[in-house]
Amino acid sequence: MLSAPAPLFDHAWIAARLPHAGAMCLLDGVLGWDDAQVLCRTDNQRRLDHPLRQFGRLGAACGIEYAAQAMAVHGALLAPAHGPMRSGMLVSARRVELHVARLDDIQGPLLVRAQRLQAGDELLMYGFSVHAGERLLLQGRASVLLGPPAPGCEPAGPAMHPDPAPRDPA
């Protein structure tokens, strides 16, 4: 796993490309990516006003939403090479293993990895994991049903990423 290098893309870049508004845009930055995967970072899981927090805690299953947003970020990063960014909807999460009960008591940033396993015209399958340093917090697989191109979502493009070559997320 990476330590905490400066992100390639920050929270503002992510927020401009995902439909999640305000505090619901959960990722702070992109640390690395290539055609097959993306590695994102966030450090908001302890916030008392976290939008997914319920009954005074942020359950580990909320990590699936972090992973889903990483999948969407991966789509935004790939858009220049694969056509306009398309909207997507998480339709299943399988083989989910929660190695902790909650995320709000995890100190330090979360590293969220999404790895594309299959890509079809209408459906994507990703493997995902959420770590805190070397500690695995949760992992699983998710399927995303693709819709039409998302209005107003601009791809990464060379203007935003001076070196459009794939980045090593490891």
Contacts in CASP RR format, 6 or more apart in sequence:
PFRMAT RR
TARGET T0000
AUTHOR 0000-0000-0000
METHOD contacts of the structure
MODEL  1
MLSAPAPLFDHAWIAARLPHAGAMCLLDGVLGWDDAQVLCRTDNQRRLDH
PLRQFGRLGAACGIEYAAQAMAVHGALLAPAHGPMRSGMLVSARRVELHV
ARLDDIQGPLLVRAQRLQAGDELLMYGFSVHAGERLLLQGRASVLLGPPA
PGCEPAGPAMHPDPAPRDPA
1 111 0 8 1.000
1 131 0 8 1.000
1 133 0 8 1.000
1 134 0 8 1.000
2 31 0 8 1.000
2 32 0 8 1.000
2 39 0 8 1.000
2 111 0 8 1.000
2 169 0 8 1.000
2 170 0 8 1.000
4 31 0 8 1.000
4 41 0 8 1.000
4 109 0 8 1.000
5 31 0 8 1.000
7 28 0 8 1.000
7 29 0 8 1.000
7 30 0 8 1.000
7 31 0 8 1.000
7 41 0 8 1.000
8 29 0 8 1.000
8 30 0 8 1.000
8 31 0 8 1.000
8 32 0 8 1.000
8 33 0 8 1.000
8 161 0 8 1.000
8 167 0 8 1.000
9 29 0 8 1.000
9 30 0 8 1.000
9 73 0 8 1.000
9 77 0 8 1.000
9 156 0 8 1.000
9 160 0 8 1.000
9 161 0 8 1.000
10 28 0 8 1.000
10 29 0 8 1.000
11 25 0 8 1.000
11 27 0 8 1.000
11 28 0 8 1.000
11 29 0 8 1.000
13 29 0 8 1.000
13 30 0 8 1.000
13 160 0 8 1.000
14 25 0 8 1.000
14 27 0 8 1.000
14 28 0 8 1.000
14 29 0 8 1.000
14 30 0 8 1.000
14 40 0 8 1.000
14 69 0 8 1.000
14 73 0 8 1.000
14 76 0 8 1.000
15 21 0 8 1.000
15 22 0 8 1.000
15 25 0 8 1.000
16 154 0 8 1.000
17 72 0 8 1.000
17 73 0 8 1.000
17 76 0 8 1.000
17 85 0 8 1.000
17 153 0 8 1.000
17 154 0 8 1.000
18 25 0 8 1.000
18 69 0 8 1.000
18 72 0 8 1.000
18 73 0 8 1.000
18 76 0 8 1.000
18 153 0 8 1.000
19 87 0 8 1.000
19 150 0 8 1.000
20 26 0 8 1.000
20 69 0 8 1.000
23 44 0 8 1.000
23 47 0 8 1.000
23 49 0 8 1.000
23 50 0 8 1.000
23 51 0 8 1.000
24 51 0 8 1.000
25 69 0 8 1.000
26 42 0 8 1.000
26 44 0 8 1.000
26 65 0 8 1.000
26 66 0 8 1.000
26 69 0 8 1.000
27 40 0 8 1.000
27 41 0 8 1.000
27 42 0 8 1.000
27 66 0 8 1.000
27 69 0 8 1.000
27 70 0 8 1.000
27 73 0 8 1.000
27 112 0 8 1.000
28 40 0 8 1.000
28 41 0 8 1.000
28 42 0 8 1.000
28 43 0 8 1.000
28 44 0 8 1.000
28 109 0 8 1.000
29 40 0 8 1.000
29 41 0 8 1.000
29 42 0 8 1.000
30 38 0 8 1.000
30 39 0 8 1.000
30 40 0 8 1.000
30 41 0 8 1.000
30 73 0 8 1.000
30 77 0 8 1.000
31 39 0 8 1.000
31 40 0 8 1.000
31 41 0 8 1.000
31 111 0 8 1.000
31 169 0 8 1.000
32 38 0 8 1.000
32 39 0 8 1.000
32 167 0 8 1.000
32 168 0 8 1.000
32 169 0 8 1.000
33 39 0 8 1.000
33 74 0 8 1.000
33 77 0 8 1.000
33 166 0 8 1.000
33 167 0 8 1.000
33 169 0 8 1.000
34 166 0 8 1.000
34 167 0 8 1.000
34 168 0 8 1.000
34 169 0 8 1.000
35 78 0 8 1.000
35 81 0 8 1.000
35 116 0 8 1.000
35 166 0 8 1.000
36 115 0 8 1.000
36 116 0 8 1.000
37 74 0 8 1.000
37 113 0 8 1.000
37 114 0 8 1.000
37 115 0 8 1.000
37 116 0 8 1.000
37 169 0 8 1.000
38 70 0 8 1.000
38 71 0 8 1.000
38 73 0 8 1.000
38 74 0 8 1.000
38 77 0 8 1.000
38 113 0 8 1.000
38 114 0 8 1.000
38 169 0 8 1.000
39 111 0 8 1.000
39 112 0 8 1.000
39 113 0 8 1.000
39 169 0 8 1.000
39 170 0 8 1.000
40 66 0 8 1.000
40 69 0 8 1.000
40 70 0 8 1.000
40 73 0 8 1.000
40 111 0 8 1.000
40 112 0 8 1.000
40 113 0 8 1.000
40 114 0 8 1.000
41 109 0 8 1.000
41 110 0 8 1.000
41 111 0 8 1.000
41 112 0 8 1.000
42 66 0 8 1.000
42 109 0 8 1.000
42 110 0 8 1.000
42 112 0 8 1.000
43 108 0 8 1.000
43 109 0 8 1.000
43 110 0 8 1.000
44 50 0 8 1.000
45 58 0 8 1.000
45 103 0 8 1.000
45 104 0 8 1.000
45 106 0 8 1.000
45 110 0 8 1.000
46 104 0 8 1.000
46 105 0 8 1.000
46 106 0 8 1.000
46 107 0 8 1.000
47 53 0 8 1.000
50 58 0 8 1.000
50 104 0 8 1.000
52 58 0 8 1.000
52 59 0 8 1.000
52 62 0 8 1.000
52 65 0 8 1.000
53 104 0 8 1.000
56 104 0 8 1.000
57 102 0 8 1.000
57 104 0 8 1.000
58 102 0 8 1.000
58 103 0 8 1.000
58 104 0 8 1.000
59 101 0 8 1.000
59 102 0 8 1.000
59 103 0 8 1.000
59 104 0 8 1.000
60 98 0 8 1.000
60 99 0 8 1.000
60 100 0 8 1.000
60 101 0 8 1.000
60 102 0 8 1.000
60 103 0 8 1.000
60 137 0 8 1.000
60 138 0 8 1.000
61 96 0 8 1.000
61 98 0 8 1.000
61 138 0 8 1.000
62 103 0 8 1.000
63 103 0 8 1.000
63 112 0 8 1.000
63 130 0 8 1.000
63 137 0 8 1.000
63 138 0 8 1.000
64 90 0 8 1.000
64 93 0 8 1.000
64 96 0 8 1.000
64 128 0 8 1.000
64 138 0 8 1.000
64 142 0 8 1.000
66 110 0 8 1.000
66 112 0 8 1.000
66 130 0 8 1.000
67 112 0 8 1.000
67 114 0 8 1.000
67 126 0 8 1.000
67 127 0 8 1.000
67 128 0 8 1.000
67 129 0 8 1.000
67 130 0 8 1.000
67 140 0 8 1.000
67 142 0 8 1.000
68 90 0 8 1.000
68 142 0 8 1.000
68 144 0 8 1.000
69 112 0 8 1.000
70 112 0 8 1.000
70 113 0 8 1.000
70 114 0 8 1.000
70 128 0 8 1.000
71 90 0 8 1.000
71 114 0 8 1.000
71 124 0 8 1.000
71 126 0 8 1.000
71 128 0 8 1.000
71 142 0 8 1.000
71 144 0 8 1.000
72 88 0 8 1.000
73 114 0 8 1.000
74 114 0 8 1.000
74 116 0 8 1.000
74 126 0 8 1.000
75 82 0 8 1.000
75 85 0 8 1.000
76 85 0 8 1.000
76 153 0 8 1.000
76 155 0 8 1.000
76 156 0 8 1.000
77 156 0 8 1.000
79 85 0 8 1.000
79 153 0 8 1.000
79 155 0 8 1.000
79 156 0 8 1.000
79 157 0 8 1.000
80 155 0 8 1.000
80 156 0 8 1.000
80 157 0 8 1.000
80 158 0 8 1.000
80 164 0 8 1.000
83 155 0 8 1.000
84 149 0 8 1.000
84 150 0 8 1.000
84 153 0 8 1.000
84 155 0 8 1.000
85 149 0 8 1.000
85 150 0 8 1.000
85 153 0 8 1.000
85 154 0 8 1.000
85 155 0 8 1.000
86 146 0 8 1.000
86 147 0 8 1.000
86 148 0 8 1.000
86 149 0 8 1.000
86 150 0 8 1.000
87 146 0 8 1.000
87 147 0 8 1.000
87 148 0 8 1.000
87 149 0 8 1.000
87 150 0 8 1.000
88 144 0 8 1.000
88 145 0 8 1.000
88 146 0 8 1.000
88 147 0 8 1.000
88 150 0 8 1.000
89 144 0 8 1.000
89 145 0 8 1.000
89 147 0 8 1.000
90 142 0 8 1.000
90 143 0 8 1.000
90 144 0 8 1.000
91 123 0 8 1.000
91 143 0 8 1.000
91 144 0 8 1.000
91 145 0 8 1.000
92 142 0 8 1.000
92 143 0 8 1.000
93 140 0 8 1.000
93 141 0 8 1.000
93 142 0 8 1.000
94 140 0 8 1.000
94 141 0 8 1.000
94 142 0 8 1.000
94 143 0 8 1.000
95 139 0 8 1.000
95 140 0 8 1.000
95 141 0 8 1.000
96 138 0 8 1.000
96 139 0 8 1.000
96 140 0 8 1.000
96 141 0 8 1.000
97 138 0 8 1.000
97 139 0 8 1.000
97 140 0 8 1.000
98 137 0 8 1.000
98 138 0 8 1.000
99 135 0 8 1.000
99 136 0 8 1.000
99 137 0 8 1.000
99 138 0 8 1.000
99 139 0 8 1.000
100 106 0 8 1.000
100 137 0 8 1.000
100 138 0 8 1.000
103 110 0 8 1.000
103 130 0 8 1.000
103 137 0 8 1.000
106 132 0 8 1.000
106 137 0 8 1.000
107 132 0 8 1.000
108 132 0 8 1.000
108 133 0 8 1.000
109 132 0 8 1.000
109 133 0 8 1.000
110 130 0 8 1.000
110 131 0 8 1.000
110 132 0 8 1.000
110 137 0 8 1.000
111 130 0 8 1.000
111 131 0 8 1.000
111 132 0 8 1.000
111 133 0 8 1.000
112 128 0 8 1.000
112 129 0 8 1.000
112 130 0 8 1.000
113 128 0 8 1.000
113 129 0 8 1.000
113 130 0 8 1.000
113 131 0 8 1.000
113 169 0 8 1.000
114 126 0 8 1.000
114 127 0 8 1.000
114 128 0 8 1.000
115 126 0 8 1.000
115 127 0 8 1.000
115 128 0 8 1.000
116 124 0 8 1.000
116 125 0 8 1.000
116 126 0 8 1.000
116 127 0 8 1.000
117 125 0 8 1.000
117 126 0 8 1.000
117 127 0 8 1.000
117 141 0 8 1.000
118 124 0 8 1.000
118 125 0 8 1.000
119 125 0 8 1.000
121 146 0 8 1.000
122 145 0 8 1.000
122 146 0 8 1.000
122 147 0 8 1.000
123 143 0 8 1.000
123 144 0 8 1.000
123 145 0 8 1.000
123 146 0 8 1.000
124 143 0 8 1.000
124 144 0 8 1.000
124 146 0 8 1.000
125 141 0 8 1.000
125 142 0 8 1.000
125 143 0 8 1.000
125 144 0 8 1.000
126 141 0 8 1.000
126 142 0 8 1.000
126 143 0 8 1.000
126 144 0 8 1.000
127 139 0 8 1.000
127 140 0 8 1.000
127 141 0 8 1.000
127 142 0 8 1.000
128 139 0 8 1.000
128 140 0 8 1.000
128 141 0 8 1.000
128 142 0 8 1.000
129 136 0 8 1.000
129 138 0 8 1.000
129 139 0 8 1.000
129 140 0 8 1.000
130 136 0 8 1.000
130 137 0 8 1.000
130 138 0 8 1.000
130 139 0 8 1.000
131 137 0 8 1.000
156 164 0 8 1.000
157 164 0 8 1.000
158 164 0 8 1.000
END
